[in-house]
Amino acid sequence: MVSLVAEPIFKIGSFPITNSMLDVAIVDALLLLLTFFVNKKLSKIPNMLQNAVEAIIETLQELTESVAGNRTTKIFPWFITFFLFILVANLTGLIPGVGTIGFHEKKDFIPLIRGANSDLNVTLALALISAVATHILAVRTIGVKHYLGRYFSLNPINLFIGLLELIGEITKVISLSFRLFGNIFAGEVVLATVSSIFAFLFPLPFLMLEFIVGFVQALVFSMLTMVFMAVLSTPHGGGEHE
């Protein structure tokens, strides 16, 4: 049975380190190594890895430009960072041994490493980072006056709409975190159940399905963040603001 909460593996002082935090560390290390390796091998005649990385970046940048316009340079780094981190985190959860290698404690099985996004703490942290970054970007792009004007007004009707938008900002955090967590955790439960019944071949279609789900969820989270940033960094009236 897959636990709903991440299990602590060891402590640093009084701070517990959970199995999902170990996966976060692995994902960060993989992304840093990839960045270092690609930068080290950059050349005017790109190799296969450089071609693949450039193609991904170019595609995602064009997607951002189609939504964010002249705010692409500000929004794109957030978009691609969320996408790559969530995608790699979802894929590491499908590696054999992740979630299945561990130890027993009081008759409960504790996996050493657990998929990061199957922990609500991780997805909630990502959603909060997304929300805070979105509002900071909005203030820096359109100014404090336009930003506050979105939520507060002397007009009672506009004030009511602004309060609804404030409530909407809270629901965005809940929606982003629970959507990602729910899909990844459900996939982890399905894989654990199927693998415990059928050891060979039968789980492969489920692995492929989870690969697709992991990619889609990474794209959905990052695209929603990108859209929220583009909307909030546009002042009322829809005019471009630098």
trRosetta pair geometry for C-beta under 8 A, 3 or more apart (Angstrom, degrees):
i j d omega theta_ij theta_ji phi_ij phi_ji
1 192 7.9 108 -131 128 13 140
2 99 7.5 -11 -115 -162 107 117
2 118 7.7 -71 174 171 132 138
2 185 7.5 168 125 -168 138 80
2 188 5.6 131 -137 124 162 105
2 189 5.0 -124 31 -94 137 72
2 192 5.2 156 -50 19 109 163
3 6 7.6 138 98 -93 116 15
3 7 6.1 76 61 -46 159 103
3 108 7.8 55 -68 -176 123 122
4 185 7.6 40 -136 -162 60 141
5 119 7.4 58 -159 -135 45 83
5 120 7.8 -55 -109 26 66 102
6 18 3.9 69 132 169 120 140
6 19 5.7 -156 -166 50 95 78
6 20 4.0 -83 -110 1 144 116
6 21 7.3 118 151 -14 153 78
6 114 5.8 -172 -125 67 90 144
6 119 4.2 5 -44 -111 120 126
6 121 6.7 -80 15 26 124 122
7 18 6.2 141 78 -147 28 88
7 19 5.6 26 60 0 79 114
7 110 4.8 -129 117 -139 157 99
7 111 7.4 127 40 44 123 65
7 114 7.5 112 28 -21 84 143
8 11 6.9 19 177 -66 128 81
8 16 3.8 -58 -119 -172 130 123
8 17 6.6 97 -152 64 77 39
8 18 5.3 -64 -91 -90 48 67
9 17 5.7 -52 53 97 93 87
9 18 6.5 117 -5 -150 85 22
9 19 5.5 109 -48 -67 114 72
9 22 6.6 20 10 -34 152 132
9 110 7.3 157 -99 153 70 123
9 112 6.5 70 -119 -145 134 57
10 16 7.8 169 99 -150 27 60
10 17 5.5 -4 67 50 70 110
11 14 6.6 -20 -178 -142 128 15
11 15 6.3 145 -161 72 78 42
11 16 5.2 -44 -99 -98 85 53
11 17 6.6 177 -99 7 27 81
12 15 5.0 -22 66 65 84 102
12 17 6.2 66 -11 -37 96 113
17 21 5.4 -122 -163 79 70 138
17 22 6.9 81 158 -55 104 86
18 21 4.7 104 57 2 75 102
18 22 7.4 -129 102 -5 47 83
18 114 7.6 -50 149 40 94 121
18 119 7.1 121 118 -120 143 154
18 121 8.0 96 39 51 156 146
19 22 5.5 -44 -154 27 40 116
19 23 7.0 42 148 -18 63 99
19 102 7.7 -22 -105 -106 147 124
19 110 7.2 179 -42 173 137 83
19 111 5.5 106 -170 93 163 81
19 112 6.0 156 -124 147 111 22
19 113 5.4 -178 -173 -120 94 19
19 114 4.0 78 113 2 113 99
20 23 5.5 -48 -156 33 41 113
20 24 6.7 48 145 -22 66 99
20 114 4.8 -48 -70 80 70 103
20 115 7.1 -9 -119 91 87 33
20 116 5.1 114 -172 -122 86 48
20 118 7.0 -144 -104 66 119 76
20 119 3.7 9 -116 -22 173 148
20 121 7.2 134 87 58 145 107
20 122 5.7 -126 154 -33 128 130
21 24 5.3 -45 -150 31 39 116
21 25 6.6 43 149 -20 65 100
21 116 7.9 93 -81 -117 21 91
22 25 5.6 -50 -153 34 35 113
22 26 6.5 37 148 -20 65 103
22 112 7.1 -62 80 152 164 71
22 113 5.1 -108 97 -110 122 82
22 114 7.9 91 52 27 99 65
23 26 5.4 -50 -148 35 37 114
23 27 6.3 39 152 -20 67 103
23 89 6.7 91 142 -145 109 84
23 92 5.8 157 -159 110 102 134
23 93 7.2 37 -153 -73 149 76
23 98 7.1 79 -101 -148 118 122
23 113 5.3 117 -67 -171 89 94
23 114 6.1 -102 -22 75 134 44
23 115 6.0 160 -160 -135 170 20
23 116 4.3 -150 101 -52 117 85
24 27 5.7 -53 -148 36 31 112
24 28 6.4 32 153 -18 64 106
24 89 7.2 7 -100 -112 58 118
24 116 4.8 111 -66 -115 75 132
24 122 6.5 -162 -73 -120 122 125
25 28 5.8 -53 -148 37 31 112
25 29 6.3 32 153 -20 64 107
26 29 5.7 -56 -149 36 30 112
26 30 6.3 31 154 -21 65 106
26 92 6.1 140 104 -150 125 155
26 113 7.2 27 -12 -143 146 136
27 30 5.8 -54 -147 34 30 111
27 31 6.4 26 157 -15 65 107
27 85 6.3 84 149 -154 128 70
27 88 4.9 135 -146 111 97 112
27 89 4.8 -7 -96 -79 155 76
27 92 6.0 -119 -76 -8 91 149
27 116 6.3 -55 -11 -14 142 148
28 31 6.0 -59 -148 39 29 107
28 32 6.2 26 156 -16 65 110
28 85 8.0 14 -82 -126 64 101
29 32 5.8 -58 -146 39 29 110
29 33 6.2 28 156 -19 65 108
30 33 5.8 -56 -146 38 28 110
30 34 6.3 29 155 -20 64 107
30 88 5.9 -176 89 -174 133 140
30 92 7.6 -170 -4 -73 155 125
31 34 5.7 -52 -146 36 31 113
31 35 6.3 33 154 -19 64 106
31 84 6.1 108 -120 138 123 119
31 85 6.7 -26 -59 -91 156 69
31 88 6.2 -157 -61 18 99 168
32 35 5.7 -53 -147 36 31 112
32 36 6.2 30 155 -17 65 107
33 36 5.7 -55 -144 39 31 110
33 37 6.0 28 158 -19 66 110
34 37 5.9 -57 -142 38 27 108
34 38 6.2 23 161 -16 64 109
35 38 6.1 -58 -144 38 25 106
35 39 6.2 22 159 -15 63 111
36 39 6.0 -60 -146 40 26 108
36 40 6.2 25 157 -21 63 111
37 40 5.8 -57 -147 36 28 112
37 41 6.3 5 161 -2 64 114
37 49 7.7 -46 123 141 111 155
38 41 6.2 -72 -145 48 27 97
38 42 6.9 56 152 -61 63 82
38 49 6.4 -136 -102 134 87 112
38 50 6.3 138 -152 -97 89 72
38 53 5.4 40 -132 -22 146 173
39 42 5.9 -20 -156 -23 34 114
41 47 6.4 -46 155 22 126 127
41 49 7.0 46 87 73 146 124
41 50 6.5 -138 108 -55 103 114
42 46 7.9 -31 -147 -106 52 83
42 50 6.6 131 -113 -118 53 133
43 46 6.3 166 68 -87 80 41
43 47 7.3 65 39 -20 119 83
43 50 7.2 -145 37 -21 77 171
46 50 3.6 -133 -158 97 103 123
46 51 4.9 139 118 -57 125 73
46 54 6.6 -60 -129 -1 167 141
47 50 5.2 93 49 14 66 103
47 51 7.0 -122 102 -7 33 93
48 51 5.7 -55 -149 35 29 114
48 52 6.4 29 154 -20 64 106
49 52 5.7 -55 -150 34 31 111
49 53 6.3 27 155 -16 66 107
50 53 5.8 -55 -144 39 32 109
50 54 6.0 29 158 -17 66 110
51 54 5.9 -60 -145 40 26 108
51 55 6.2 28 156 -22 63 109
52 55 5.8 -56 -148 34 27 112
52 56 6.5 26 155 -18 63 106
53 56 5.9 -55 -150 35 31 110
53 57 6.3 26 155 -15 66 109
54 57 5.8 -56 -143 40 31 109
54 58 6.0 31 158 -20 66 110
55 58 5.9 -55 -143 38 26 110
55 59 6.3 27 158 -19 63 108
56 59 6.0 -58 -149 36 27 110
56 60 6.3 17 159 -11 64 111
57 60 6.0 -62 -145 43 28 105
57 61 6.0 28 157 -21 66 111
57 80 6.9 24 -122 -123 74 150
58 61 5.7 -56 -143 37 27 111
58 62 6.4 28 158 -19 63 105
59 62 6.0 -57 -151 35 28 109
59 63 6.5 29 150 -19 63 106
60 63 5.4 -51 -149 35 35 116
60 64 6.4 37 151 -20 65 103
60 76 7.4 121 127 -151 95 95
60 79 6.6 173 170 122 111 116
60 80 5.4 107 126 -91 150 97
60 83 6.7 -149 -129 45 143 166
61 64 5.6 -52 -149 35 34 112
61 65 6.3 37 151 -21 66 104
61 72 6.9 75 -166 178 78 126
61 76 5.7 25 -117 -135 76 140
61 80 7.9 -10 -64 -56 72 127
62 65 5.6 -50 -146 35 33 114
62 66 6.6 38 153 -24 63 102
63 66 5.9 -53 -154 29 31 113
63 67 7.0 11 154 -3 62 108
63 223 7.7 -68 151 -109 128 101
64 67 6.1 -72 -156 45 34 100
64 68 5.3 -15 170 19 77 121
64 72 5.0 116 122 -137 107 93
64 75 5.9 179 -165 97 119 107
64 76 4.6 128 113 -92 173 87
64 79 5.4 -176 -91 35 123 166
64 226 5.9 -114 -117 -153 86 137
65 68 6.6 -66 -109 56 23 83
65 69 6.9 73 -167 -97 56 19
65 72 4.8 -3 -88 -87 68 147
67 226 6.1 80 88 136 147 111
67 227 6.1 -84 -176 -94 141 69
67 230 5.2 -120 142 -49 94 168
68 71 4.5 -105 172 75 102 90
68 72 4.8 140 87 -77 118 60
68 74 7.9 -151 172 60 140 84
68 75 4.7 -150 -115 40 162 148
68 76 7.6 -144 48 -49 153 76
68 226 6.7 -93 -49 180 117 94
68 229 7.1 -8 -106 99 121 100
68 230 4.4 -127 -100 -98 73 112
68 233 7.9 26 -147 63 96 131
69 72 6.8 -149 89 -33 22 91
69 230 7.7 112 18 -145 84 112
69 240 7.0 -105 118 -109 146 117
70 240 6.2 54 38 -157 127 131
70 242 7.3 -49 122 -88 132 94
71 74 5.2 -54 -175 44 75 113
71 75 5.5 58 130 -14 93 114
71 141 6.5 23 -123 -136 123 145
71 229 7.6 -166 134 135 131 98
71 230 6.3 158 73 -117 134 70
71 233 5.4 127 -138 109 160 143
72 75 6.0 -72 -136 48 28 97
72 76 5.2 35 173 -36 72 113
73 76 6.4 -33 -118 22 20 114
74 77 7.8 -69 179 23 24 99
74 137 6.1 136 154 -151 119 114
74 141 6.7 143 117 -83 172 119
74 229 7.8 -161 113 164 97 127
74 233 7.4 157 94 -135 140 166
75 78 5.9 -66 -166 41 48 109
75 79 5.9 47 145 -26 80 111
75 137 7.2 90 -87 -173 74 156
75 226 5.7 96 164 -140 121 77
75 229 4.7 151 -121 112 112 139
75 230 6.3 11 -93 -64 165 78
75 233 7.6 -136 -65 15 114 153
76 79 5.3 -57 -142 36 35 115
76 80 6.1 21 168 -10 72 106
77 80 6.5 -60 -142 42 26 99
77 81 6.1 27 160 -21 63 114
78 81 5.8 -61 -145 37 27 111
78 82 6.3 23 161 -14 65 108
78 130 7.8 119 177 -123 120 68
78 133 5.8 157 -119 141 138 145
78 137 7.7 -73 -24 -56 152 149
78 225 6.3 -127 138 139 113 125
78 226 7.3 165 92 -86 100 70
78 229 6.6 130 71 -58 147 160
79 82 6.3 -62 -153 37 23 105
79 83 6.3 19 155 -17 62 113
79 222 5.2 93 -162 174 63 102
79 223 7.5 54 -144 -87 105 40
79 225 6.6 177 -99 89 63 106
79 226 4.4 38 -97 -79 116 115
80 83 5.5 -55 -143 39 34 115
80 84 6.0 28 162 -16 69 108
80 222 7.5 76 -80 -164 18 141
81 84 6.3 -57 -142 39 25 102
81 85 6.1 19 162 -13 63 113
82 85 6.1 -62 -142 41 25 106
82 86 6.0 14 167 -10 65 115
82 126 7.0 112 -135 -168 97 110
82 130 6.8 55 -99 -90 143 106
82 218 7.7 165 135 -167 73 74
82 221 6.0 -135 159 118 120 101
82 222 4.1 164 95 -101 110 88
82 225 5.6 88 13 34 171 157
83 86 6.4 -66 -145 42 21 101
83 87 5.9 18 162 -18 62 116
83 218 5.3 88 -153 158 58 100
83 219 6.5 39 -128 -94 105 48
83 221 7.8 169 -89 76 54 90
83 222 3.8 -12 -64 -50 82 168
84 87 5.8 -58 -140 39 26 111
84 88 6.1 19 165 -13 64 110
84 218 8.0 98 -54 -174 11 132
85 88 6.3 -61 -146 40 24 103
85 89 6.1 23 157 -18 63 113
85 126 7.9 -176 104 -115 129 122
86 89 5.6 -57 -144 40 29 113
86 90 6.2 31 156 -21 65 106
86 117 6.6 68 -147 -74 79 141
86 126 7.1 84 -79 -147 107 158
86 180 7.0 -85 -145 -141 128 134
86 217 6.8 -126 156 114 124 87
86 218 4.0 167 100 -118 107 84
86 221 5.6 135 -70 59 174 142
86 222 6.8 -154 29 -42 133 101
87 90 5.9 -57 -150 35 28 109
87 91 6.4 21 155 -15 64 109
87 214 6.6 102 -143 147 54 94
87 215 6.3 38 -128 -112 101 55
87 218 3.8 50 -66 -124 75 172
88 91 5.7 -57 -145 40 33 109
88 92 6.3 36 156 -24 67 103
89 92 6.0 -49 -145 30 29 110
89 93 7.1 36 153 -24 58 102
89 115 6.9 104 162 -171 78 77
89 116 4.3 -68 -159 49 120 122
89 117 5.3 108 125 -24 121 103
89 122 7.8 -173 -172 155 152 144
90 93 5.9 -55 -164 25 34 115
90 94 7.6 25 146 -15 62 103
90 115 7.1 41 -127 -163 36 121
90 117 5.9 -19 -79 30 74 141
90 184 6.2 -119 -117 -109 90 118
90 210 7.9 -165 172 161 98 85
90 213 7.7 -149 -172 102 135 74
90 214 3.0 158 145 -151 133 109
90 215 7.4 -154 90 -46 146 38
90 217 6.5 143 -88 66 150 117
90 218 6.1 -119 4 -48 138 110
91 94 5.8 -57 -162 31 44 110
91 95 7.6 62 143 -40 66 88
91 211 7.2 46 -110 -127 82 76
91 214 5.9 141 -60 139 60 155
92 95 5.6 -27 -161 -3 49 118
92 98 6.2 144 151 -91 72 165
92 115 6.7 156 90 -117 80 73
92 116 7.4 46 67 -2 122 98
93 98 5.7 -145 -140 121 34 138
93 99 6.9 49 -160 -29 75 127
93 114 7.7 16 -119 169 94 45
93 115 2.7 26 -104 -100 121 123
93 116 7.4 -121 -59 19 107 60
93 117 7.1 -87 -36 43 144 89
93 118 6.5 124 -126 -18 144 116
93 184 6.8 95 41 -168 173 108
93 187 7.9 90 120 99 134 116
93 188 6.5 -75 176 -87 127 105
93 210 7.9 -110 99 160 107 129
93 214 7.4 -179 50 -100 113 133
94 98 7.4 24 44 57 12 129
94 191 7.8 -144 -118 -111 72 164
94 207 6.0 112 -158 -152 117 90
94 210 5.8 159 -91 106 119 124
94 211 6.4 21 -70 -76 172 78
94 214 7.2 -96 -26 -31 124 154
95 98 4.7 77 66 -7 87 120
96 100 7.3 -43 -171 42 58 135
97 100 5.9 -106 -133 60 22 97
97 101 4.5 -2 -162 -8 80 124
97 113 7.5 40 125 50 84 117
98 101 7.7 -19 -67 27 19 94
98 111 7.4 66 177 172 42 134
98 113 5.0 -65 -129 100 77 109
98 114 7.1 135 176 -112 84 21
98 115 6.4 86 149 -58 124 73
99 111 4.8 -29 -137 -128 30 166
99 113 7.2 -69 -39 93 49 67
99 114 5.6 82 -89 -118 78 64
99 115 6.5 -9 -55 -16 120 88
99 188 6.4 -150 -126 -155 157 108
99 191 7.9 69 96 96 151 122
99 192 6.8 -105 149 -81 125 107
100 111 6.6 25 -10 -115 15 115
100 192 7.9 -179 -81 -115 88 84
100 195 7.4 -77 -93 124 134 151
101 111 6.7 77 66 -147 44 79
101 112 5.6 -32 105 20 85 114
101 113 7.5 20 65 28 95 90
102 109 5.9 104 82 174 125 82
102 110 4.9 -153 168 95 131 52
102 111 4.0 -120 -51 -113 137 29
102 112 4.8 -170 -100 -24 72 68
103 109 7.7 171 94 -151 24 58
103 110 5.6 -17 65 60 70 97
103 112 7.5 71 -5 -62 85 87
104 107 6.6 0 -177 -119 111 16
104 108 6.8 150 -156 73 66 35
104 109 5.7 -38 -97 -96 72 57
104 110 7.2 153 -108 13 19 82
105 108 5.7 -31 71 64 71 88
105 110 5.3 17 12 -13 114 128
111 114 5.2 113 84 -69 124 87
114 118 6.1 -104 160 68 100 118
114 119 6.7 97 109 -47 120 108
115 118 4.3 75 79 0 102 112
115 119 7.8 -179 96 -11 61 82
115 184 6.1 -146 127 169 135 118
115 188 5.9 -147 30 -84 134 129
116 119 6.3 -67 -174 29 40 108
116 122 4.8 -180 168 -161 84 170
117 122 5.9 -114 -94 97 42 127
117 123 5.6 78 -148 -68 74 101
117 180 5.6 -88 -166 155 118 104
117 181 6.5 -144 171 -95 72 50
117 184 4.2 81 110 29 103 174
117 217 7.7 137 154 122 157 140
118 181 7.1 105 -140 -151 27 67
118 184 4.9 -127 -73 124 69 103
118 185 4.5 124 -146 -90 79 67
118 188 4.7 27 -109 -17 147 153
119 122 4.6 77 79 3 99 106
119 123 7.2 168 88 -4 54 85
119 181 7.5 -90 88 -125 21 104
120 123 5.8 -60 -144 45 39 105
120 124 5.7 41 157 -22 72 109
120 177 6.7 68 -162 162 76 109
120 178 7.6 10 -130 -97 104 61
120 181 4.8 41 -99 -131 69 155
120 185 8.0 -7 -55 -51 80 141
121 124 5.9 -56 -143 39 24 110
121 125 6.3 28 155 -22 61 107
122 125 5.7 -55 -151 34 29 112
122 126 6.5 30 151 -18 64 104
123 126 5.5 -49 -148 35 36 114
123 127 6.4 36 152 -19 65 104
123 176 7.5 -170 169 127 92 73
123 177 4.4 126 127 -154 94 69
123 178 7.5 141 120 -58 136 22
123 180 4.5 -179 -136 84 126 116
123 181 4.2 -137 29 -54 159 95
123 184 7.9 177 -66 32 132 130
124 127 5.6 -53 -147 37 33 112
124 128 6.3 33 154 -19 66 106
124 173 7.5 52 -151 168 70 96
124 177 4.3 45 -88 -139 55 147
124 181 7.8 11 -37 -46 75 136
125 128 5.8 -54 -146 37 30 110
125 129 6.4 32 154 -19 64 105
126 129 5.7 -54 -148 36 30 112
126 130 6.3 35 151 -22 64 106
126 176 7.3 -131 104 139 92 115
126 177 7.0 150 62 -101 86 78
126 180 7.2 -33 72 60 139 164
126 221 7.2 5 138 -179 132 140
127 130 5.5 -52 -149 35 32 116
127 131 6.4 30 153 -19 65 105
127 172 7.6 174 -170 127 105 71
127 173 4.6 117 145 -155 117 65
127 174 7.7 137 157 -42 159 14
127 176 3.9 150 -115 89 108 117
127 177 3.9 -81 -11 -54 146 91
127 180 7.9 -167 -55 21 103 127
128 131 5.7 -52 -145 36 33 110
128 132 6.2 28 158 -15 67 107
128 173 6.1 47 -79 -141 58 122
129 132 6.0 -56 -141 41 28 106
129 133 6.0 25 160 -16 64 112
130 133 6.1 -60 -144 40 22 108
130 134 6.2 27 156 -25 61 110
130 173 7.8 167 69 -108 102 71
130 176 6.2 -114 59 160 151 169
130 221 7.7 -119 -77 175 154 91
130 225 4.5 -101 -148 -112 117 116
130 228 7.4 75 159 62 103 144
131 134 5.7 -56 -149 31 28 114
131 135 6.6 17 159 -12 64 106
131 169 6.6 108 -149 180 117 92
131 172 6.4 139 -95 95 107 114
131 173 5.1 -25 -45 -79 145 103
132 135 6.2 -61 -150 39 30 103
132 136 6.2 27 155 -16 66 110
133 136 5.8 -56 -143 40 30 110
133 137 6.1 33 157 -21 65 109
133 225 7.9 24 76 -168 119 116
133 229 7.5 -31 118 -93 91 117
134 137 5.9 -59 -150 37 25 111
134 138 6.4 28 152 -22 62 107
134 225 6.9 -135 -69 -159 114 74
134 228 5.0 -28 -131 123 147 111
134 229 5.0 -123 -124 -84 83 72
134 232 5.6 85 165 40 97 150
135 138 5.4 -48 -146 32 35 115
135 139 6.5 35 156 -18 65 102
135 147 7.7 95 -164 -160 76 128
135 169 7.8 49 -68 -149 120 139
135 232 6.8 -78 -96 162 48 154
136 139 5.9 -54 -151 35 32 109
136 140 6.3 23 155 -12 65 110
137 140 5.9 -62 -145 43 29 106
137 141 5.9 21 159 -17 67 115
137 229 5.5 2 85 -147 150 101
137 232 7.3 95 84 92 94 112
137 233 5.7 -52 131 -75 97 120
138 141 6.0 -63 -141 40 25 105
138 142 6.0 -25 -179 25 66 108
138 147 5.3 119 130 -112 104 110
138 229 7.5 -146 -56 -147 83 56
138 232 3.9 -64 -87 139 133 104
138 233 5.0 -131 -106 -78 62 61
139 142 7.4 -73 -124 55 16 74
139 143 7.2 -14 -169 172 51 9
139 144 5.9 26 -151 -85 95 61
139 147 4.9 -8 -95 -56 66 165
141 233 4.1 15 75 -151 157 103
141 241 6.5 105 148 98 83 102
141 242 7.8 -79 -164 -155 73 23
142 146 4.0 -94 148 83 111 136
142 147 5.9 140 81 -54 106 78
142 233 6.0 173 -26 -161 104 49
142 234 7.2 101 -73 -172 135 3
142 235 4.7 158 -150 -64 131 90
142 241 4.8 67 -112 95 76 150
143 146 5.2 83 65 17 89 99
143 147 6.6 -155 95 -9 43 94
143 241 7.7 -102 3 166 96 138
144 147 5.6 -63 -145 40 30 114
144 148 6.0 21 163 -13 69 109
145 148 6.4 -61 -146 40 23 101
145 149 6.1 27 154 -24 61 113
146 149 5.4 -56 -145 35 30 119
146 150 7.1 45 153 -34 60 92
146 235 4.1 -63 -161 -116 138 109
146 236 7.0 -164 -159 12 89 81
146 241 7.0 -85 18 -116 176 175
147 150 6.1 -47 -170 11 33 113
147 232 7.8 41 -126 177 86 92
148 151 6.3 -74 -162 47 44 94
148 152 5.4 -28 168 37 86 111
149 152 6.9 -78 -109 63 26 67
149 153 6.7 63 -156 -79 64 88
149 235 7.8 31 69 -155 126 92
149 236 6.3 -104 118 4 115 129
150 162 6.4 138 130 -124 47 97
150 165 6.5 -105 149 110 94 160
150 232 7.5 9 -105 -139 176 74
150 236 6.4 175 -92 -48 72 105
151 162 3.9 121 -164 -175 36 108
151 163 7.3 95 -168 -66 82 38
151 165 5.9 -130 -102 77 78 117
151 166 5.4 75 -140 -58 122 103
152 159 6.5 20 -148 -120 45 82
152 162 5.6 -176 -55 142 29 162
153 158 3.7 -21 65 104 157 120
153 159 4.9 -136 60 -62 79 70
153 162 6.1 155 3 -21 95 140
154 159 7.4 10 -135 -51 1 117
155 158 4.0 60 79 19 111 111
155 159 6.4 179 84 -16 53 85
156 159 5.5 -55 -144 36 29 115
156 160 6.4 32 157 -21 64 103
157 160 5.8 -52 -152 33 31 111
157 161 6.6 29 150 -16 64 105
158 161 5.5 -53 -148 38 35 112
158 162 6.2 40 151 -23 66 105
159 162 5.5 -53 -148 35 31 115
159 163 6.5 33 153 -20 64 102
160 163 5.8 -51 -151 33 32 111
160 164 6.6 34 149 -18 63 103
161 164 5.6 -53 -153 35 34 114
161 165 6.5 37 148 -21 65 103
162 165 5.5 -51 -150 33 35 113
162 166 6.6 40 149 -22 65 99
163 166 5.5 -46 -151 31 37 115
163 167 6.7 38 150 -16 64 100
164 167 5.6 -51 -152 36 36 112
164 168 6.3 43 146 -25 64 105
165 168 5.1 -49 -149 33 36 120
165 169 6.8 46 150 -28 64 94
166 169 5.7 -43 -156 21 35 113
166 170 7.4 33 147 -14 60 98
167 170 5.8 -53 -162 32 41 111
167 171 6.5 35 146 -15 70 106
168 171 5.5 -55 -145 40 38 110
168 172 6.4 50 152 -32 67 98
169 172 5.6 -42 -152 21 33 118
169 173 7.3 35 151 -17 59 97
170 173 6.0 -53 -162 30 37 110
170 174 6.7 30 146 -12 67 107
171 174 5.4 -54 -148 41 41 112
171 175 5.8 43 153 -23 71 107
172 175 5.7 -56 -143 39 28 111
172 176 6.1 27 160 -18 65 108
172 224 7.9 178 -160 157 100 119
172 228 6.6 99 -161 -106 150 144
173 176 6.1 -55 -144 37 26 108
173 177 6.3 15 162 -11 62 113
174 177 6.3 -65 -146 41 24 104
174 178 5.9 6 167 -5 65 117
175 178 6.4 -65 -136 45 21 98
175 179 5.9 23 166 -24 62 113
176 179 6.2 -58 -143 32 20 109
176 180 6.6 10 164 -8 58 111
176 221 6.1 95 -158 -133 95 87
176 224 6.5 -167 -100 97 103 141
176 225 7.7 74 -125 -64 142 87
177 180 6.4 -67 -155 41 25 103
177 181 6.0 17 158 -11 65 118
178 181 5.6 -57 -134 47 32 110
178 182 5.5 36 165 -26 68 111
179 182 6.1 -55 -141 35 21 110
179 183 6.6 14 163 -12 58 110
179 217 7.4 180 133 -139 91 98
179 220 7.2 -103 134 118 136 134
179 221 7.5 176 88 -80 115 88
180 183 6.4 -63 -150 38 25 105
180 184 6.3 8 163 -5 64 115
180 217 5.5 122 -122 177 72 118
180 221 5.5 30 -75 -74 124 132
181 184 6.3 -71 -145 45 25 100
181 185 5.6 17 166 -15 68 118
182 185 6.1 -58 -134 41 21 105
182 186 6.0 21 164 -19 61 112
183 186 6.0 -57 -144 36 23 110
183 187 6.5 22 156 -17 60 108
183 213 5.7 -163 170 176 114 116
183 217 5.2 -174 85 -86 148 138
184 187 5.7 -55 -150 37 31 112
184 188 6.4 35 151 -22 64 104
184 213 7.7 168 -86 128 56 115
184 214 7.2 71 -103 -100 94 78
184 217 6.7 -151 -52 93 93 172
185 188 5.5 -52 -150 33 34 114
185 189 6.5 35 152 -19 65 103
186 189 5.7 -53 -151 34 33 112
186 190 6.4 33 152 -19 65 105
187 190 5.6 -53 -146 36 34 111
187 191 6.2 31 157 -16 67 106
187 206 8.0 158 -158 173 82 92
187 209 7.7 -163 -128 108 110 94
187 210 4.4 123 -171 -116 132 106
187 213 5.7 180 -74 82 143 152
187 214 7.7 -120 76 -55 172 85
188 191 5.9 -55 -145 39 29 109
188 192 6.2 29 156 -19 64 109
189 192 5.8 -57 -146 37 28 110
189 193 6.2 26 156 -19 64 109
190 193 5.9 -59 -148 37 28 109
190 194 6.1 20 159 -13 66 110
190 206 6.0 -152 131 -159 111 129
190 210 7.8 -176 73 -69 118 115
191 194 6.0 -57 -139 41 28 105
191 195 5.8 24 163 -17 66 114
191 203 6.5 76 -146 -158 74 116
191 206 5.7 168 -94 132 73 126
191 207 7.0 81 -117 -80 117 67
191 210 6.4 -6 -58 -46 125 154
192 195 6.0 -58 -139 41 23 108
192 196 6.4 24 159 -22 60 110
193 196 6.0 -61 -152 32 26 109
193 197 6.8 10 155 -8 62 110
194 197 6.1 -69 -154 41 32 103
194 198 6.0 -34 173 42 73 99
194 202 6.6 -145 177 120 106 102
194 203 4.9 139 120 -102 116 87
194 206 5.4 134 45 0 166 165
195 198 7.1 -75 -119 69 24 61
195 199 7.0 58 -169 -113 64 44
195 203 5.1 34 -81 -87 75 151
197 202 7.9 -69 95 93 92 146
198 201 7.4 -78 158 66 116 69
198 202 3.6 -14 132 54 153 139
198 203 6.1 176 90 -36 100 83
200 203 7.9 -114 -175 20 7 94
201 204 5.8 -43 -164 -3 38 118
202 205 7.7 -50 -180 22 42 97
203 206 5.2 -64 -163 45 59 115
203 207 6.0 65 140 -29 83 100
204 207 5.4 -51 -148 32 36 114
204 208 6.6 35 155 -17 66 101
205 208 5.6 -52 -150 36 36 112
205 209 6.3 39 151 -21 66 104
206 209 5.4 -49 -147 35 35 115
206 210 6.3 34 153 -18 65 104
207 210 5.8 -55 -147 38 31 109
207 211 6.5 40 150 -26 63 101
208 211 5.4 -47 -151 28 34 117
208 212 6.8 32 152 -15 64 101
209 212 5.8 -55 -156 36 34 109
209 213 6.3 33 148 -18 67 107
210 213 5.3 -49 -140 40 37 114
210 214 6.1 44 156 -25 66 103
211 214 5.8 -53 -149 33 26 113
211 215 6.7 24 153 -15 61 105
212 215 5.8 -56 -152 37 32 109
212 216 6.2 28 154 -17 67 109
213 216 5.8 -57 -143 40 30 110
213 217 6.0 27 160 -18 67 110
214 217 6.1 -56 -142 38 25 107
214 218 6.4 27 157 -19 61 107
215 218 5.9 -58 -152 35 29 111
215 219 6.4 23 154 -15 64 109
216 219 5.8 -60 -150 40 31 109
216 220 6.1 32 154 -22 68 107
217 220 5.5 -48 -139 35 33 112
217 221 6.3 32 161 -18 65 105
218 221 6.2 -56 -147 36 26 107
218 222 6.3 14 160 -8 62 114
219 222 6.1 -63 -142 45 27 103
219 223 5.8 23 162 -17 66 115
220 223 6.0 -60 -140 40 23 107
220 224 6.2 23 161 -19 62 109
221 224 6.1 -59 -149 36 24 108
221 225 6.5 24 153 -17 61 108
222 225 5.6 -54 -150 37 33 114
222 226 6.3 35 151 -21 65 106
223 226 5.4 -51 -146 36 35 114
223 227 6.3 35 154 -19 67 103
224 227 5.7 -52 -145 37 32 110
224 228 6.2 34 154 -19 65 105
225 228 5.8 -54 -146 37 30 111
225 229 6.3 30 155 -19 64 107
226 229 5.8 -56 -149 36 29 111
226 230 6.4 28 154 -19 64 107
227 230 5.6 -55 -146 37 32 111
227 231 6.2 29 156 -18 66 107
228 231 5.9 -57 -145 37 29 109
228 232 6.1 15 163 -8 66 112
229 232 6.3 -61 -138 44 25 101
229 233 5.9 13 165 -10 63 118
230 233 6.2 -65 -140 44 22 103
230 234 6.7 21 157 -23 59 111
231 234 6.1 -67 -158 30 29 109
233 241 7.6 -150 161 65 70 104
234 238 6.2 7 164 -131 124 42
234 239 7.7 156 -169 64 84 38
234 240 7.5 -51 -126 -105 87 41
234 241 7.1 146 -136 18 42 103
235 238 7.9 -94 79 -13 60 11
235 239 6.1 -21 64 58 104 87
235 241 5.1 74 -8 -29 112 145
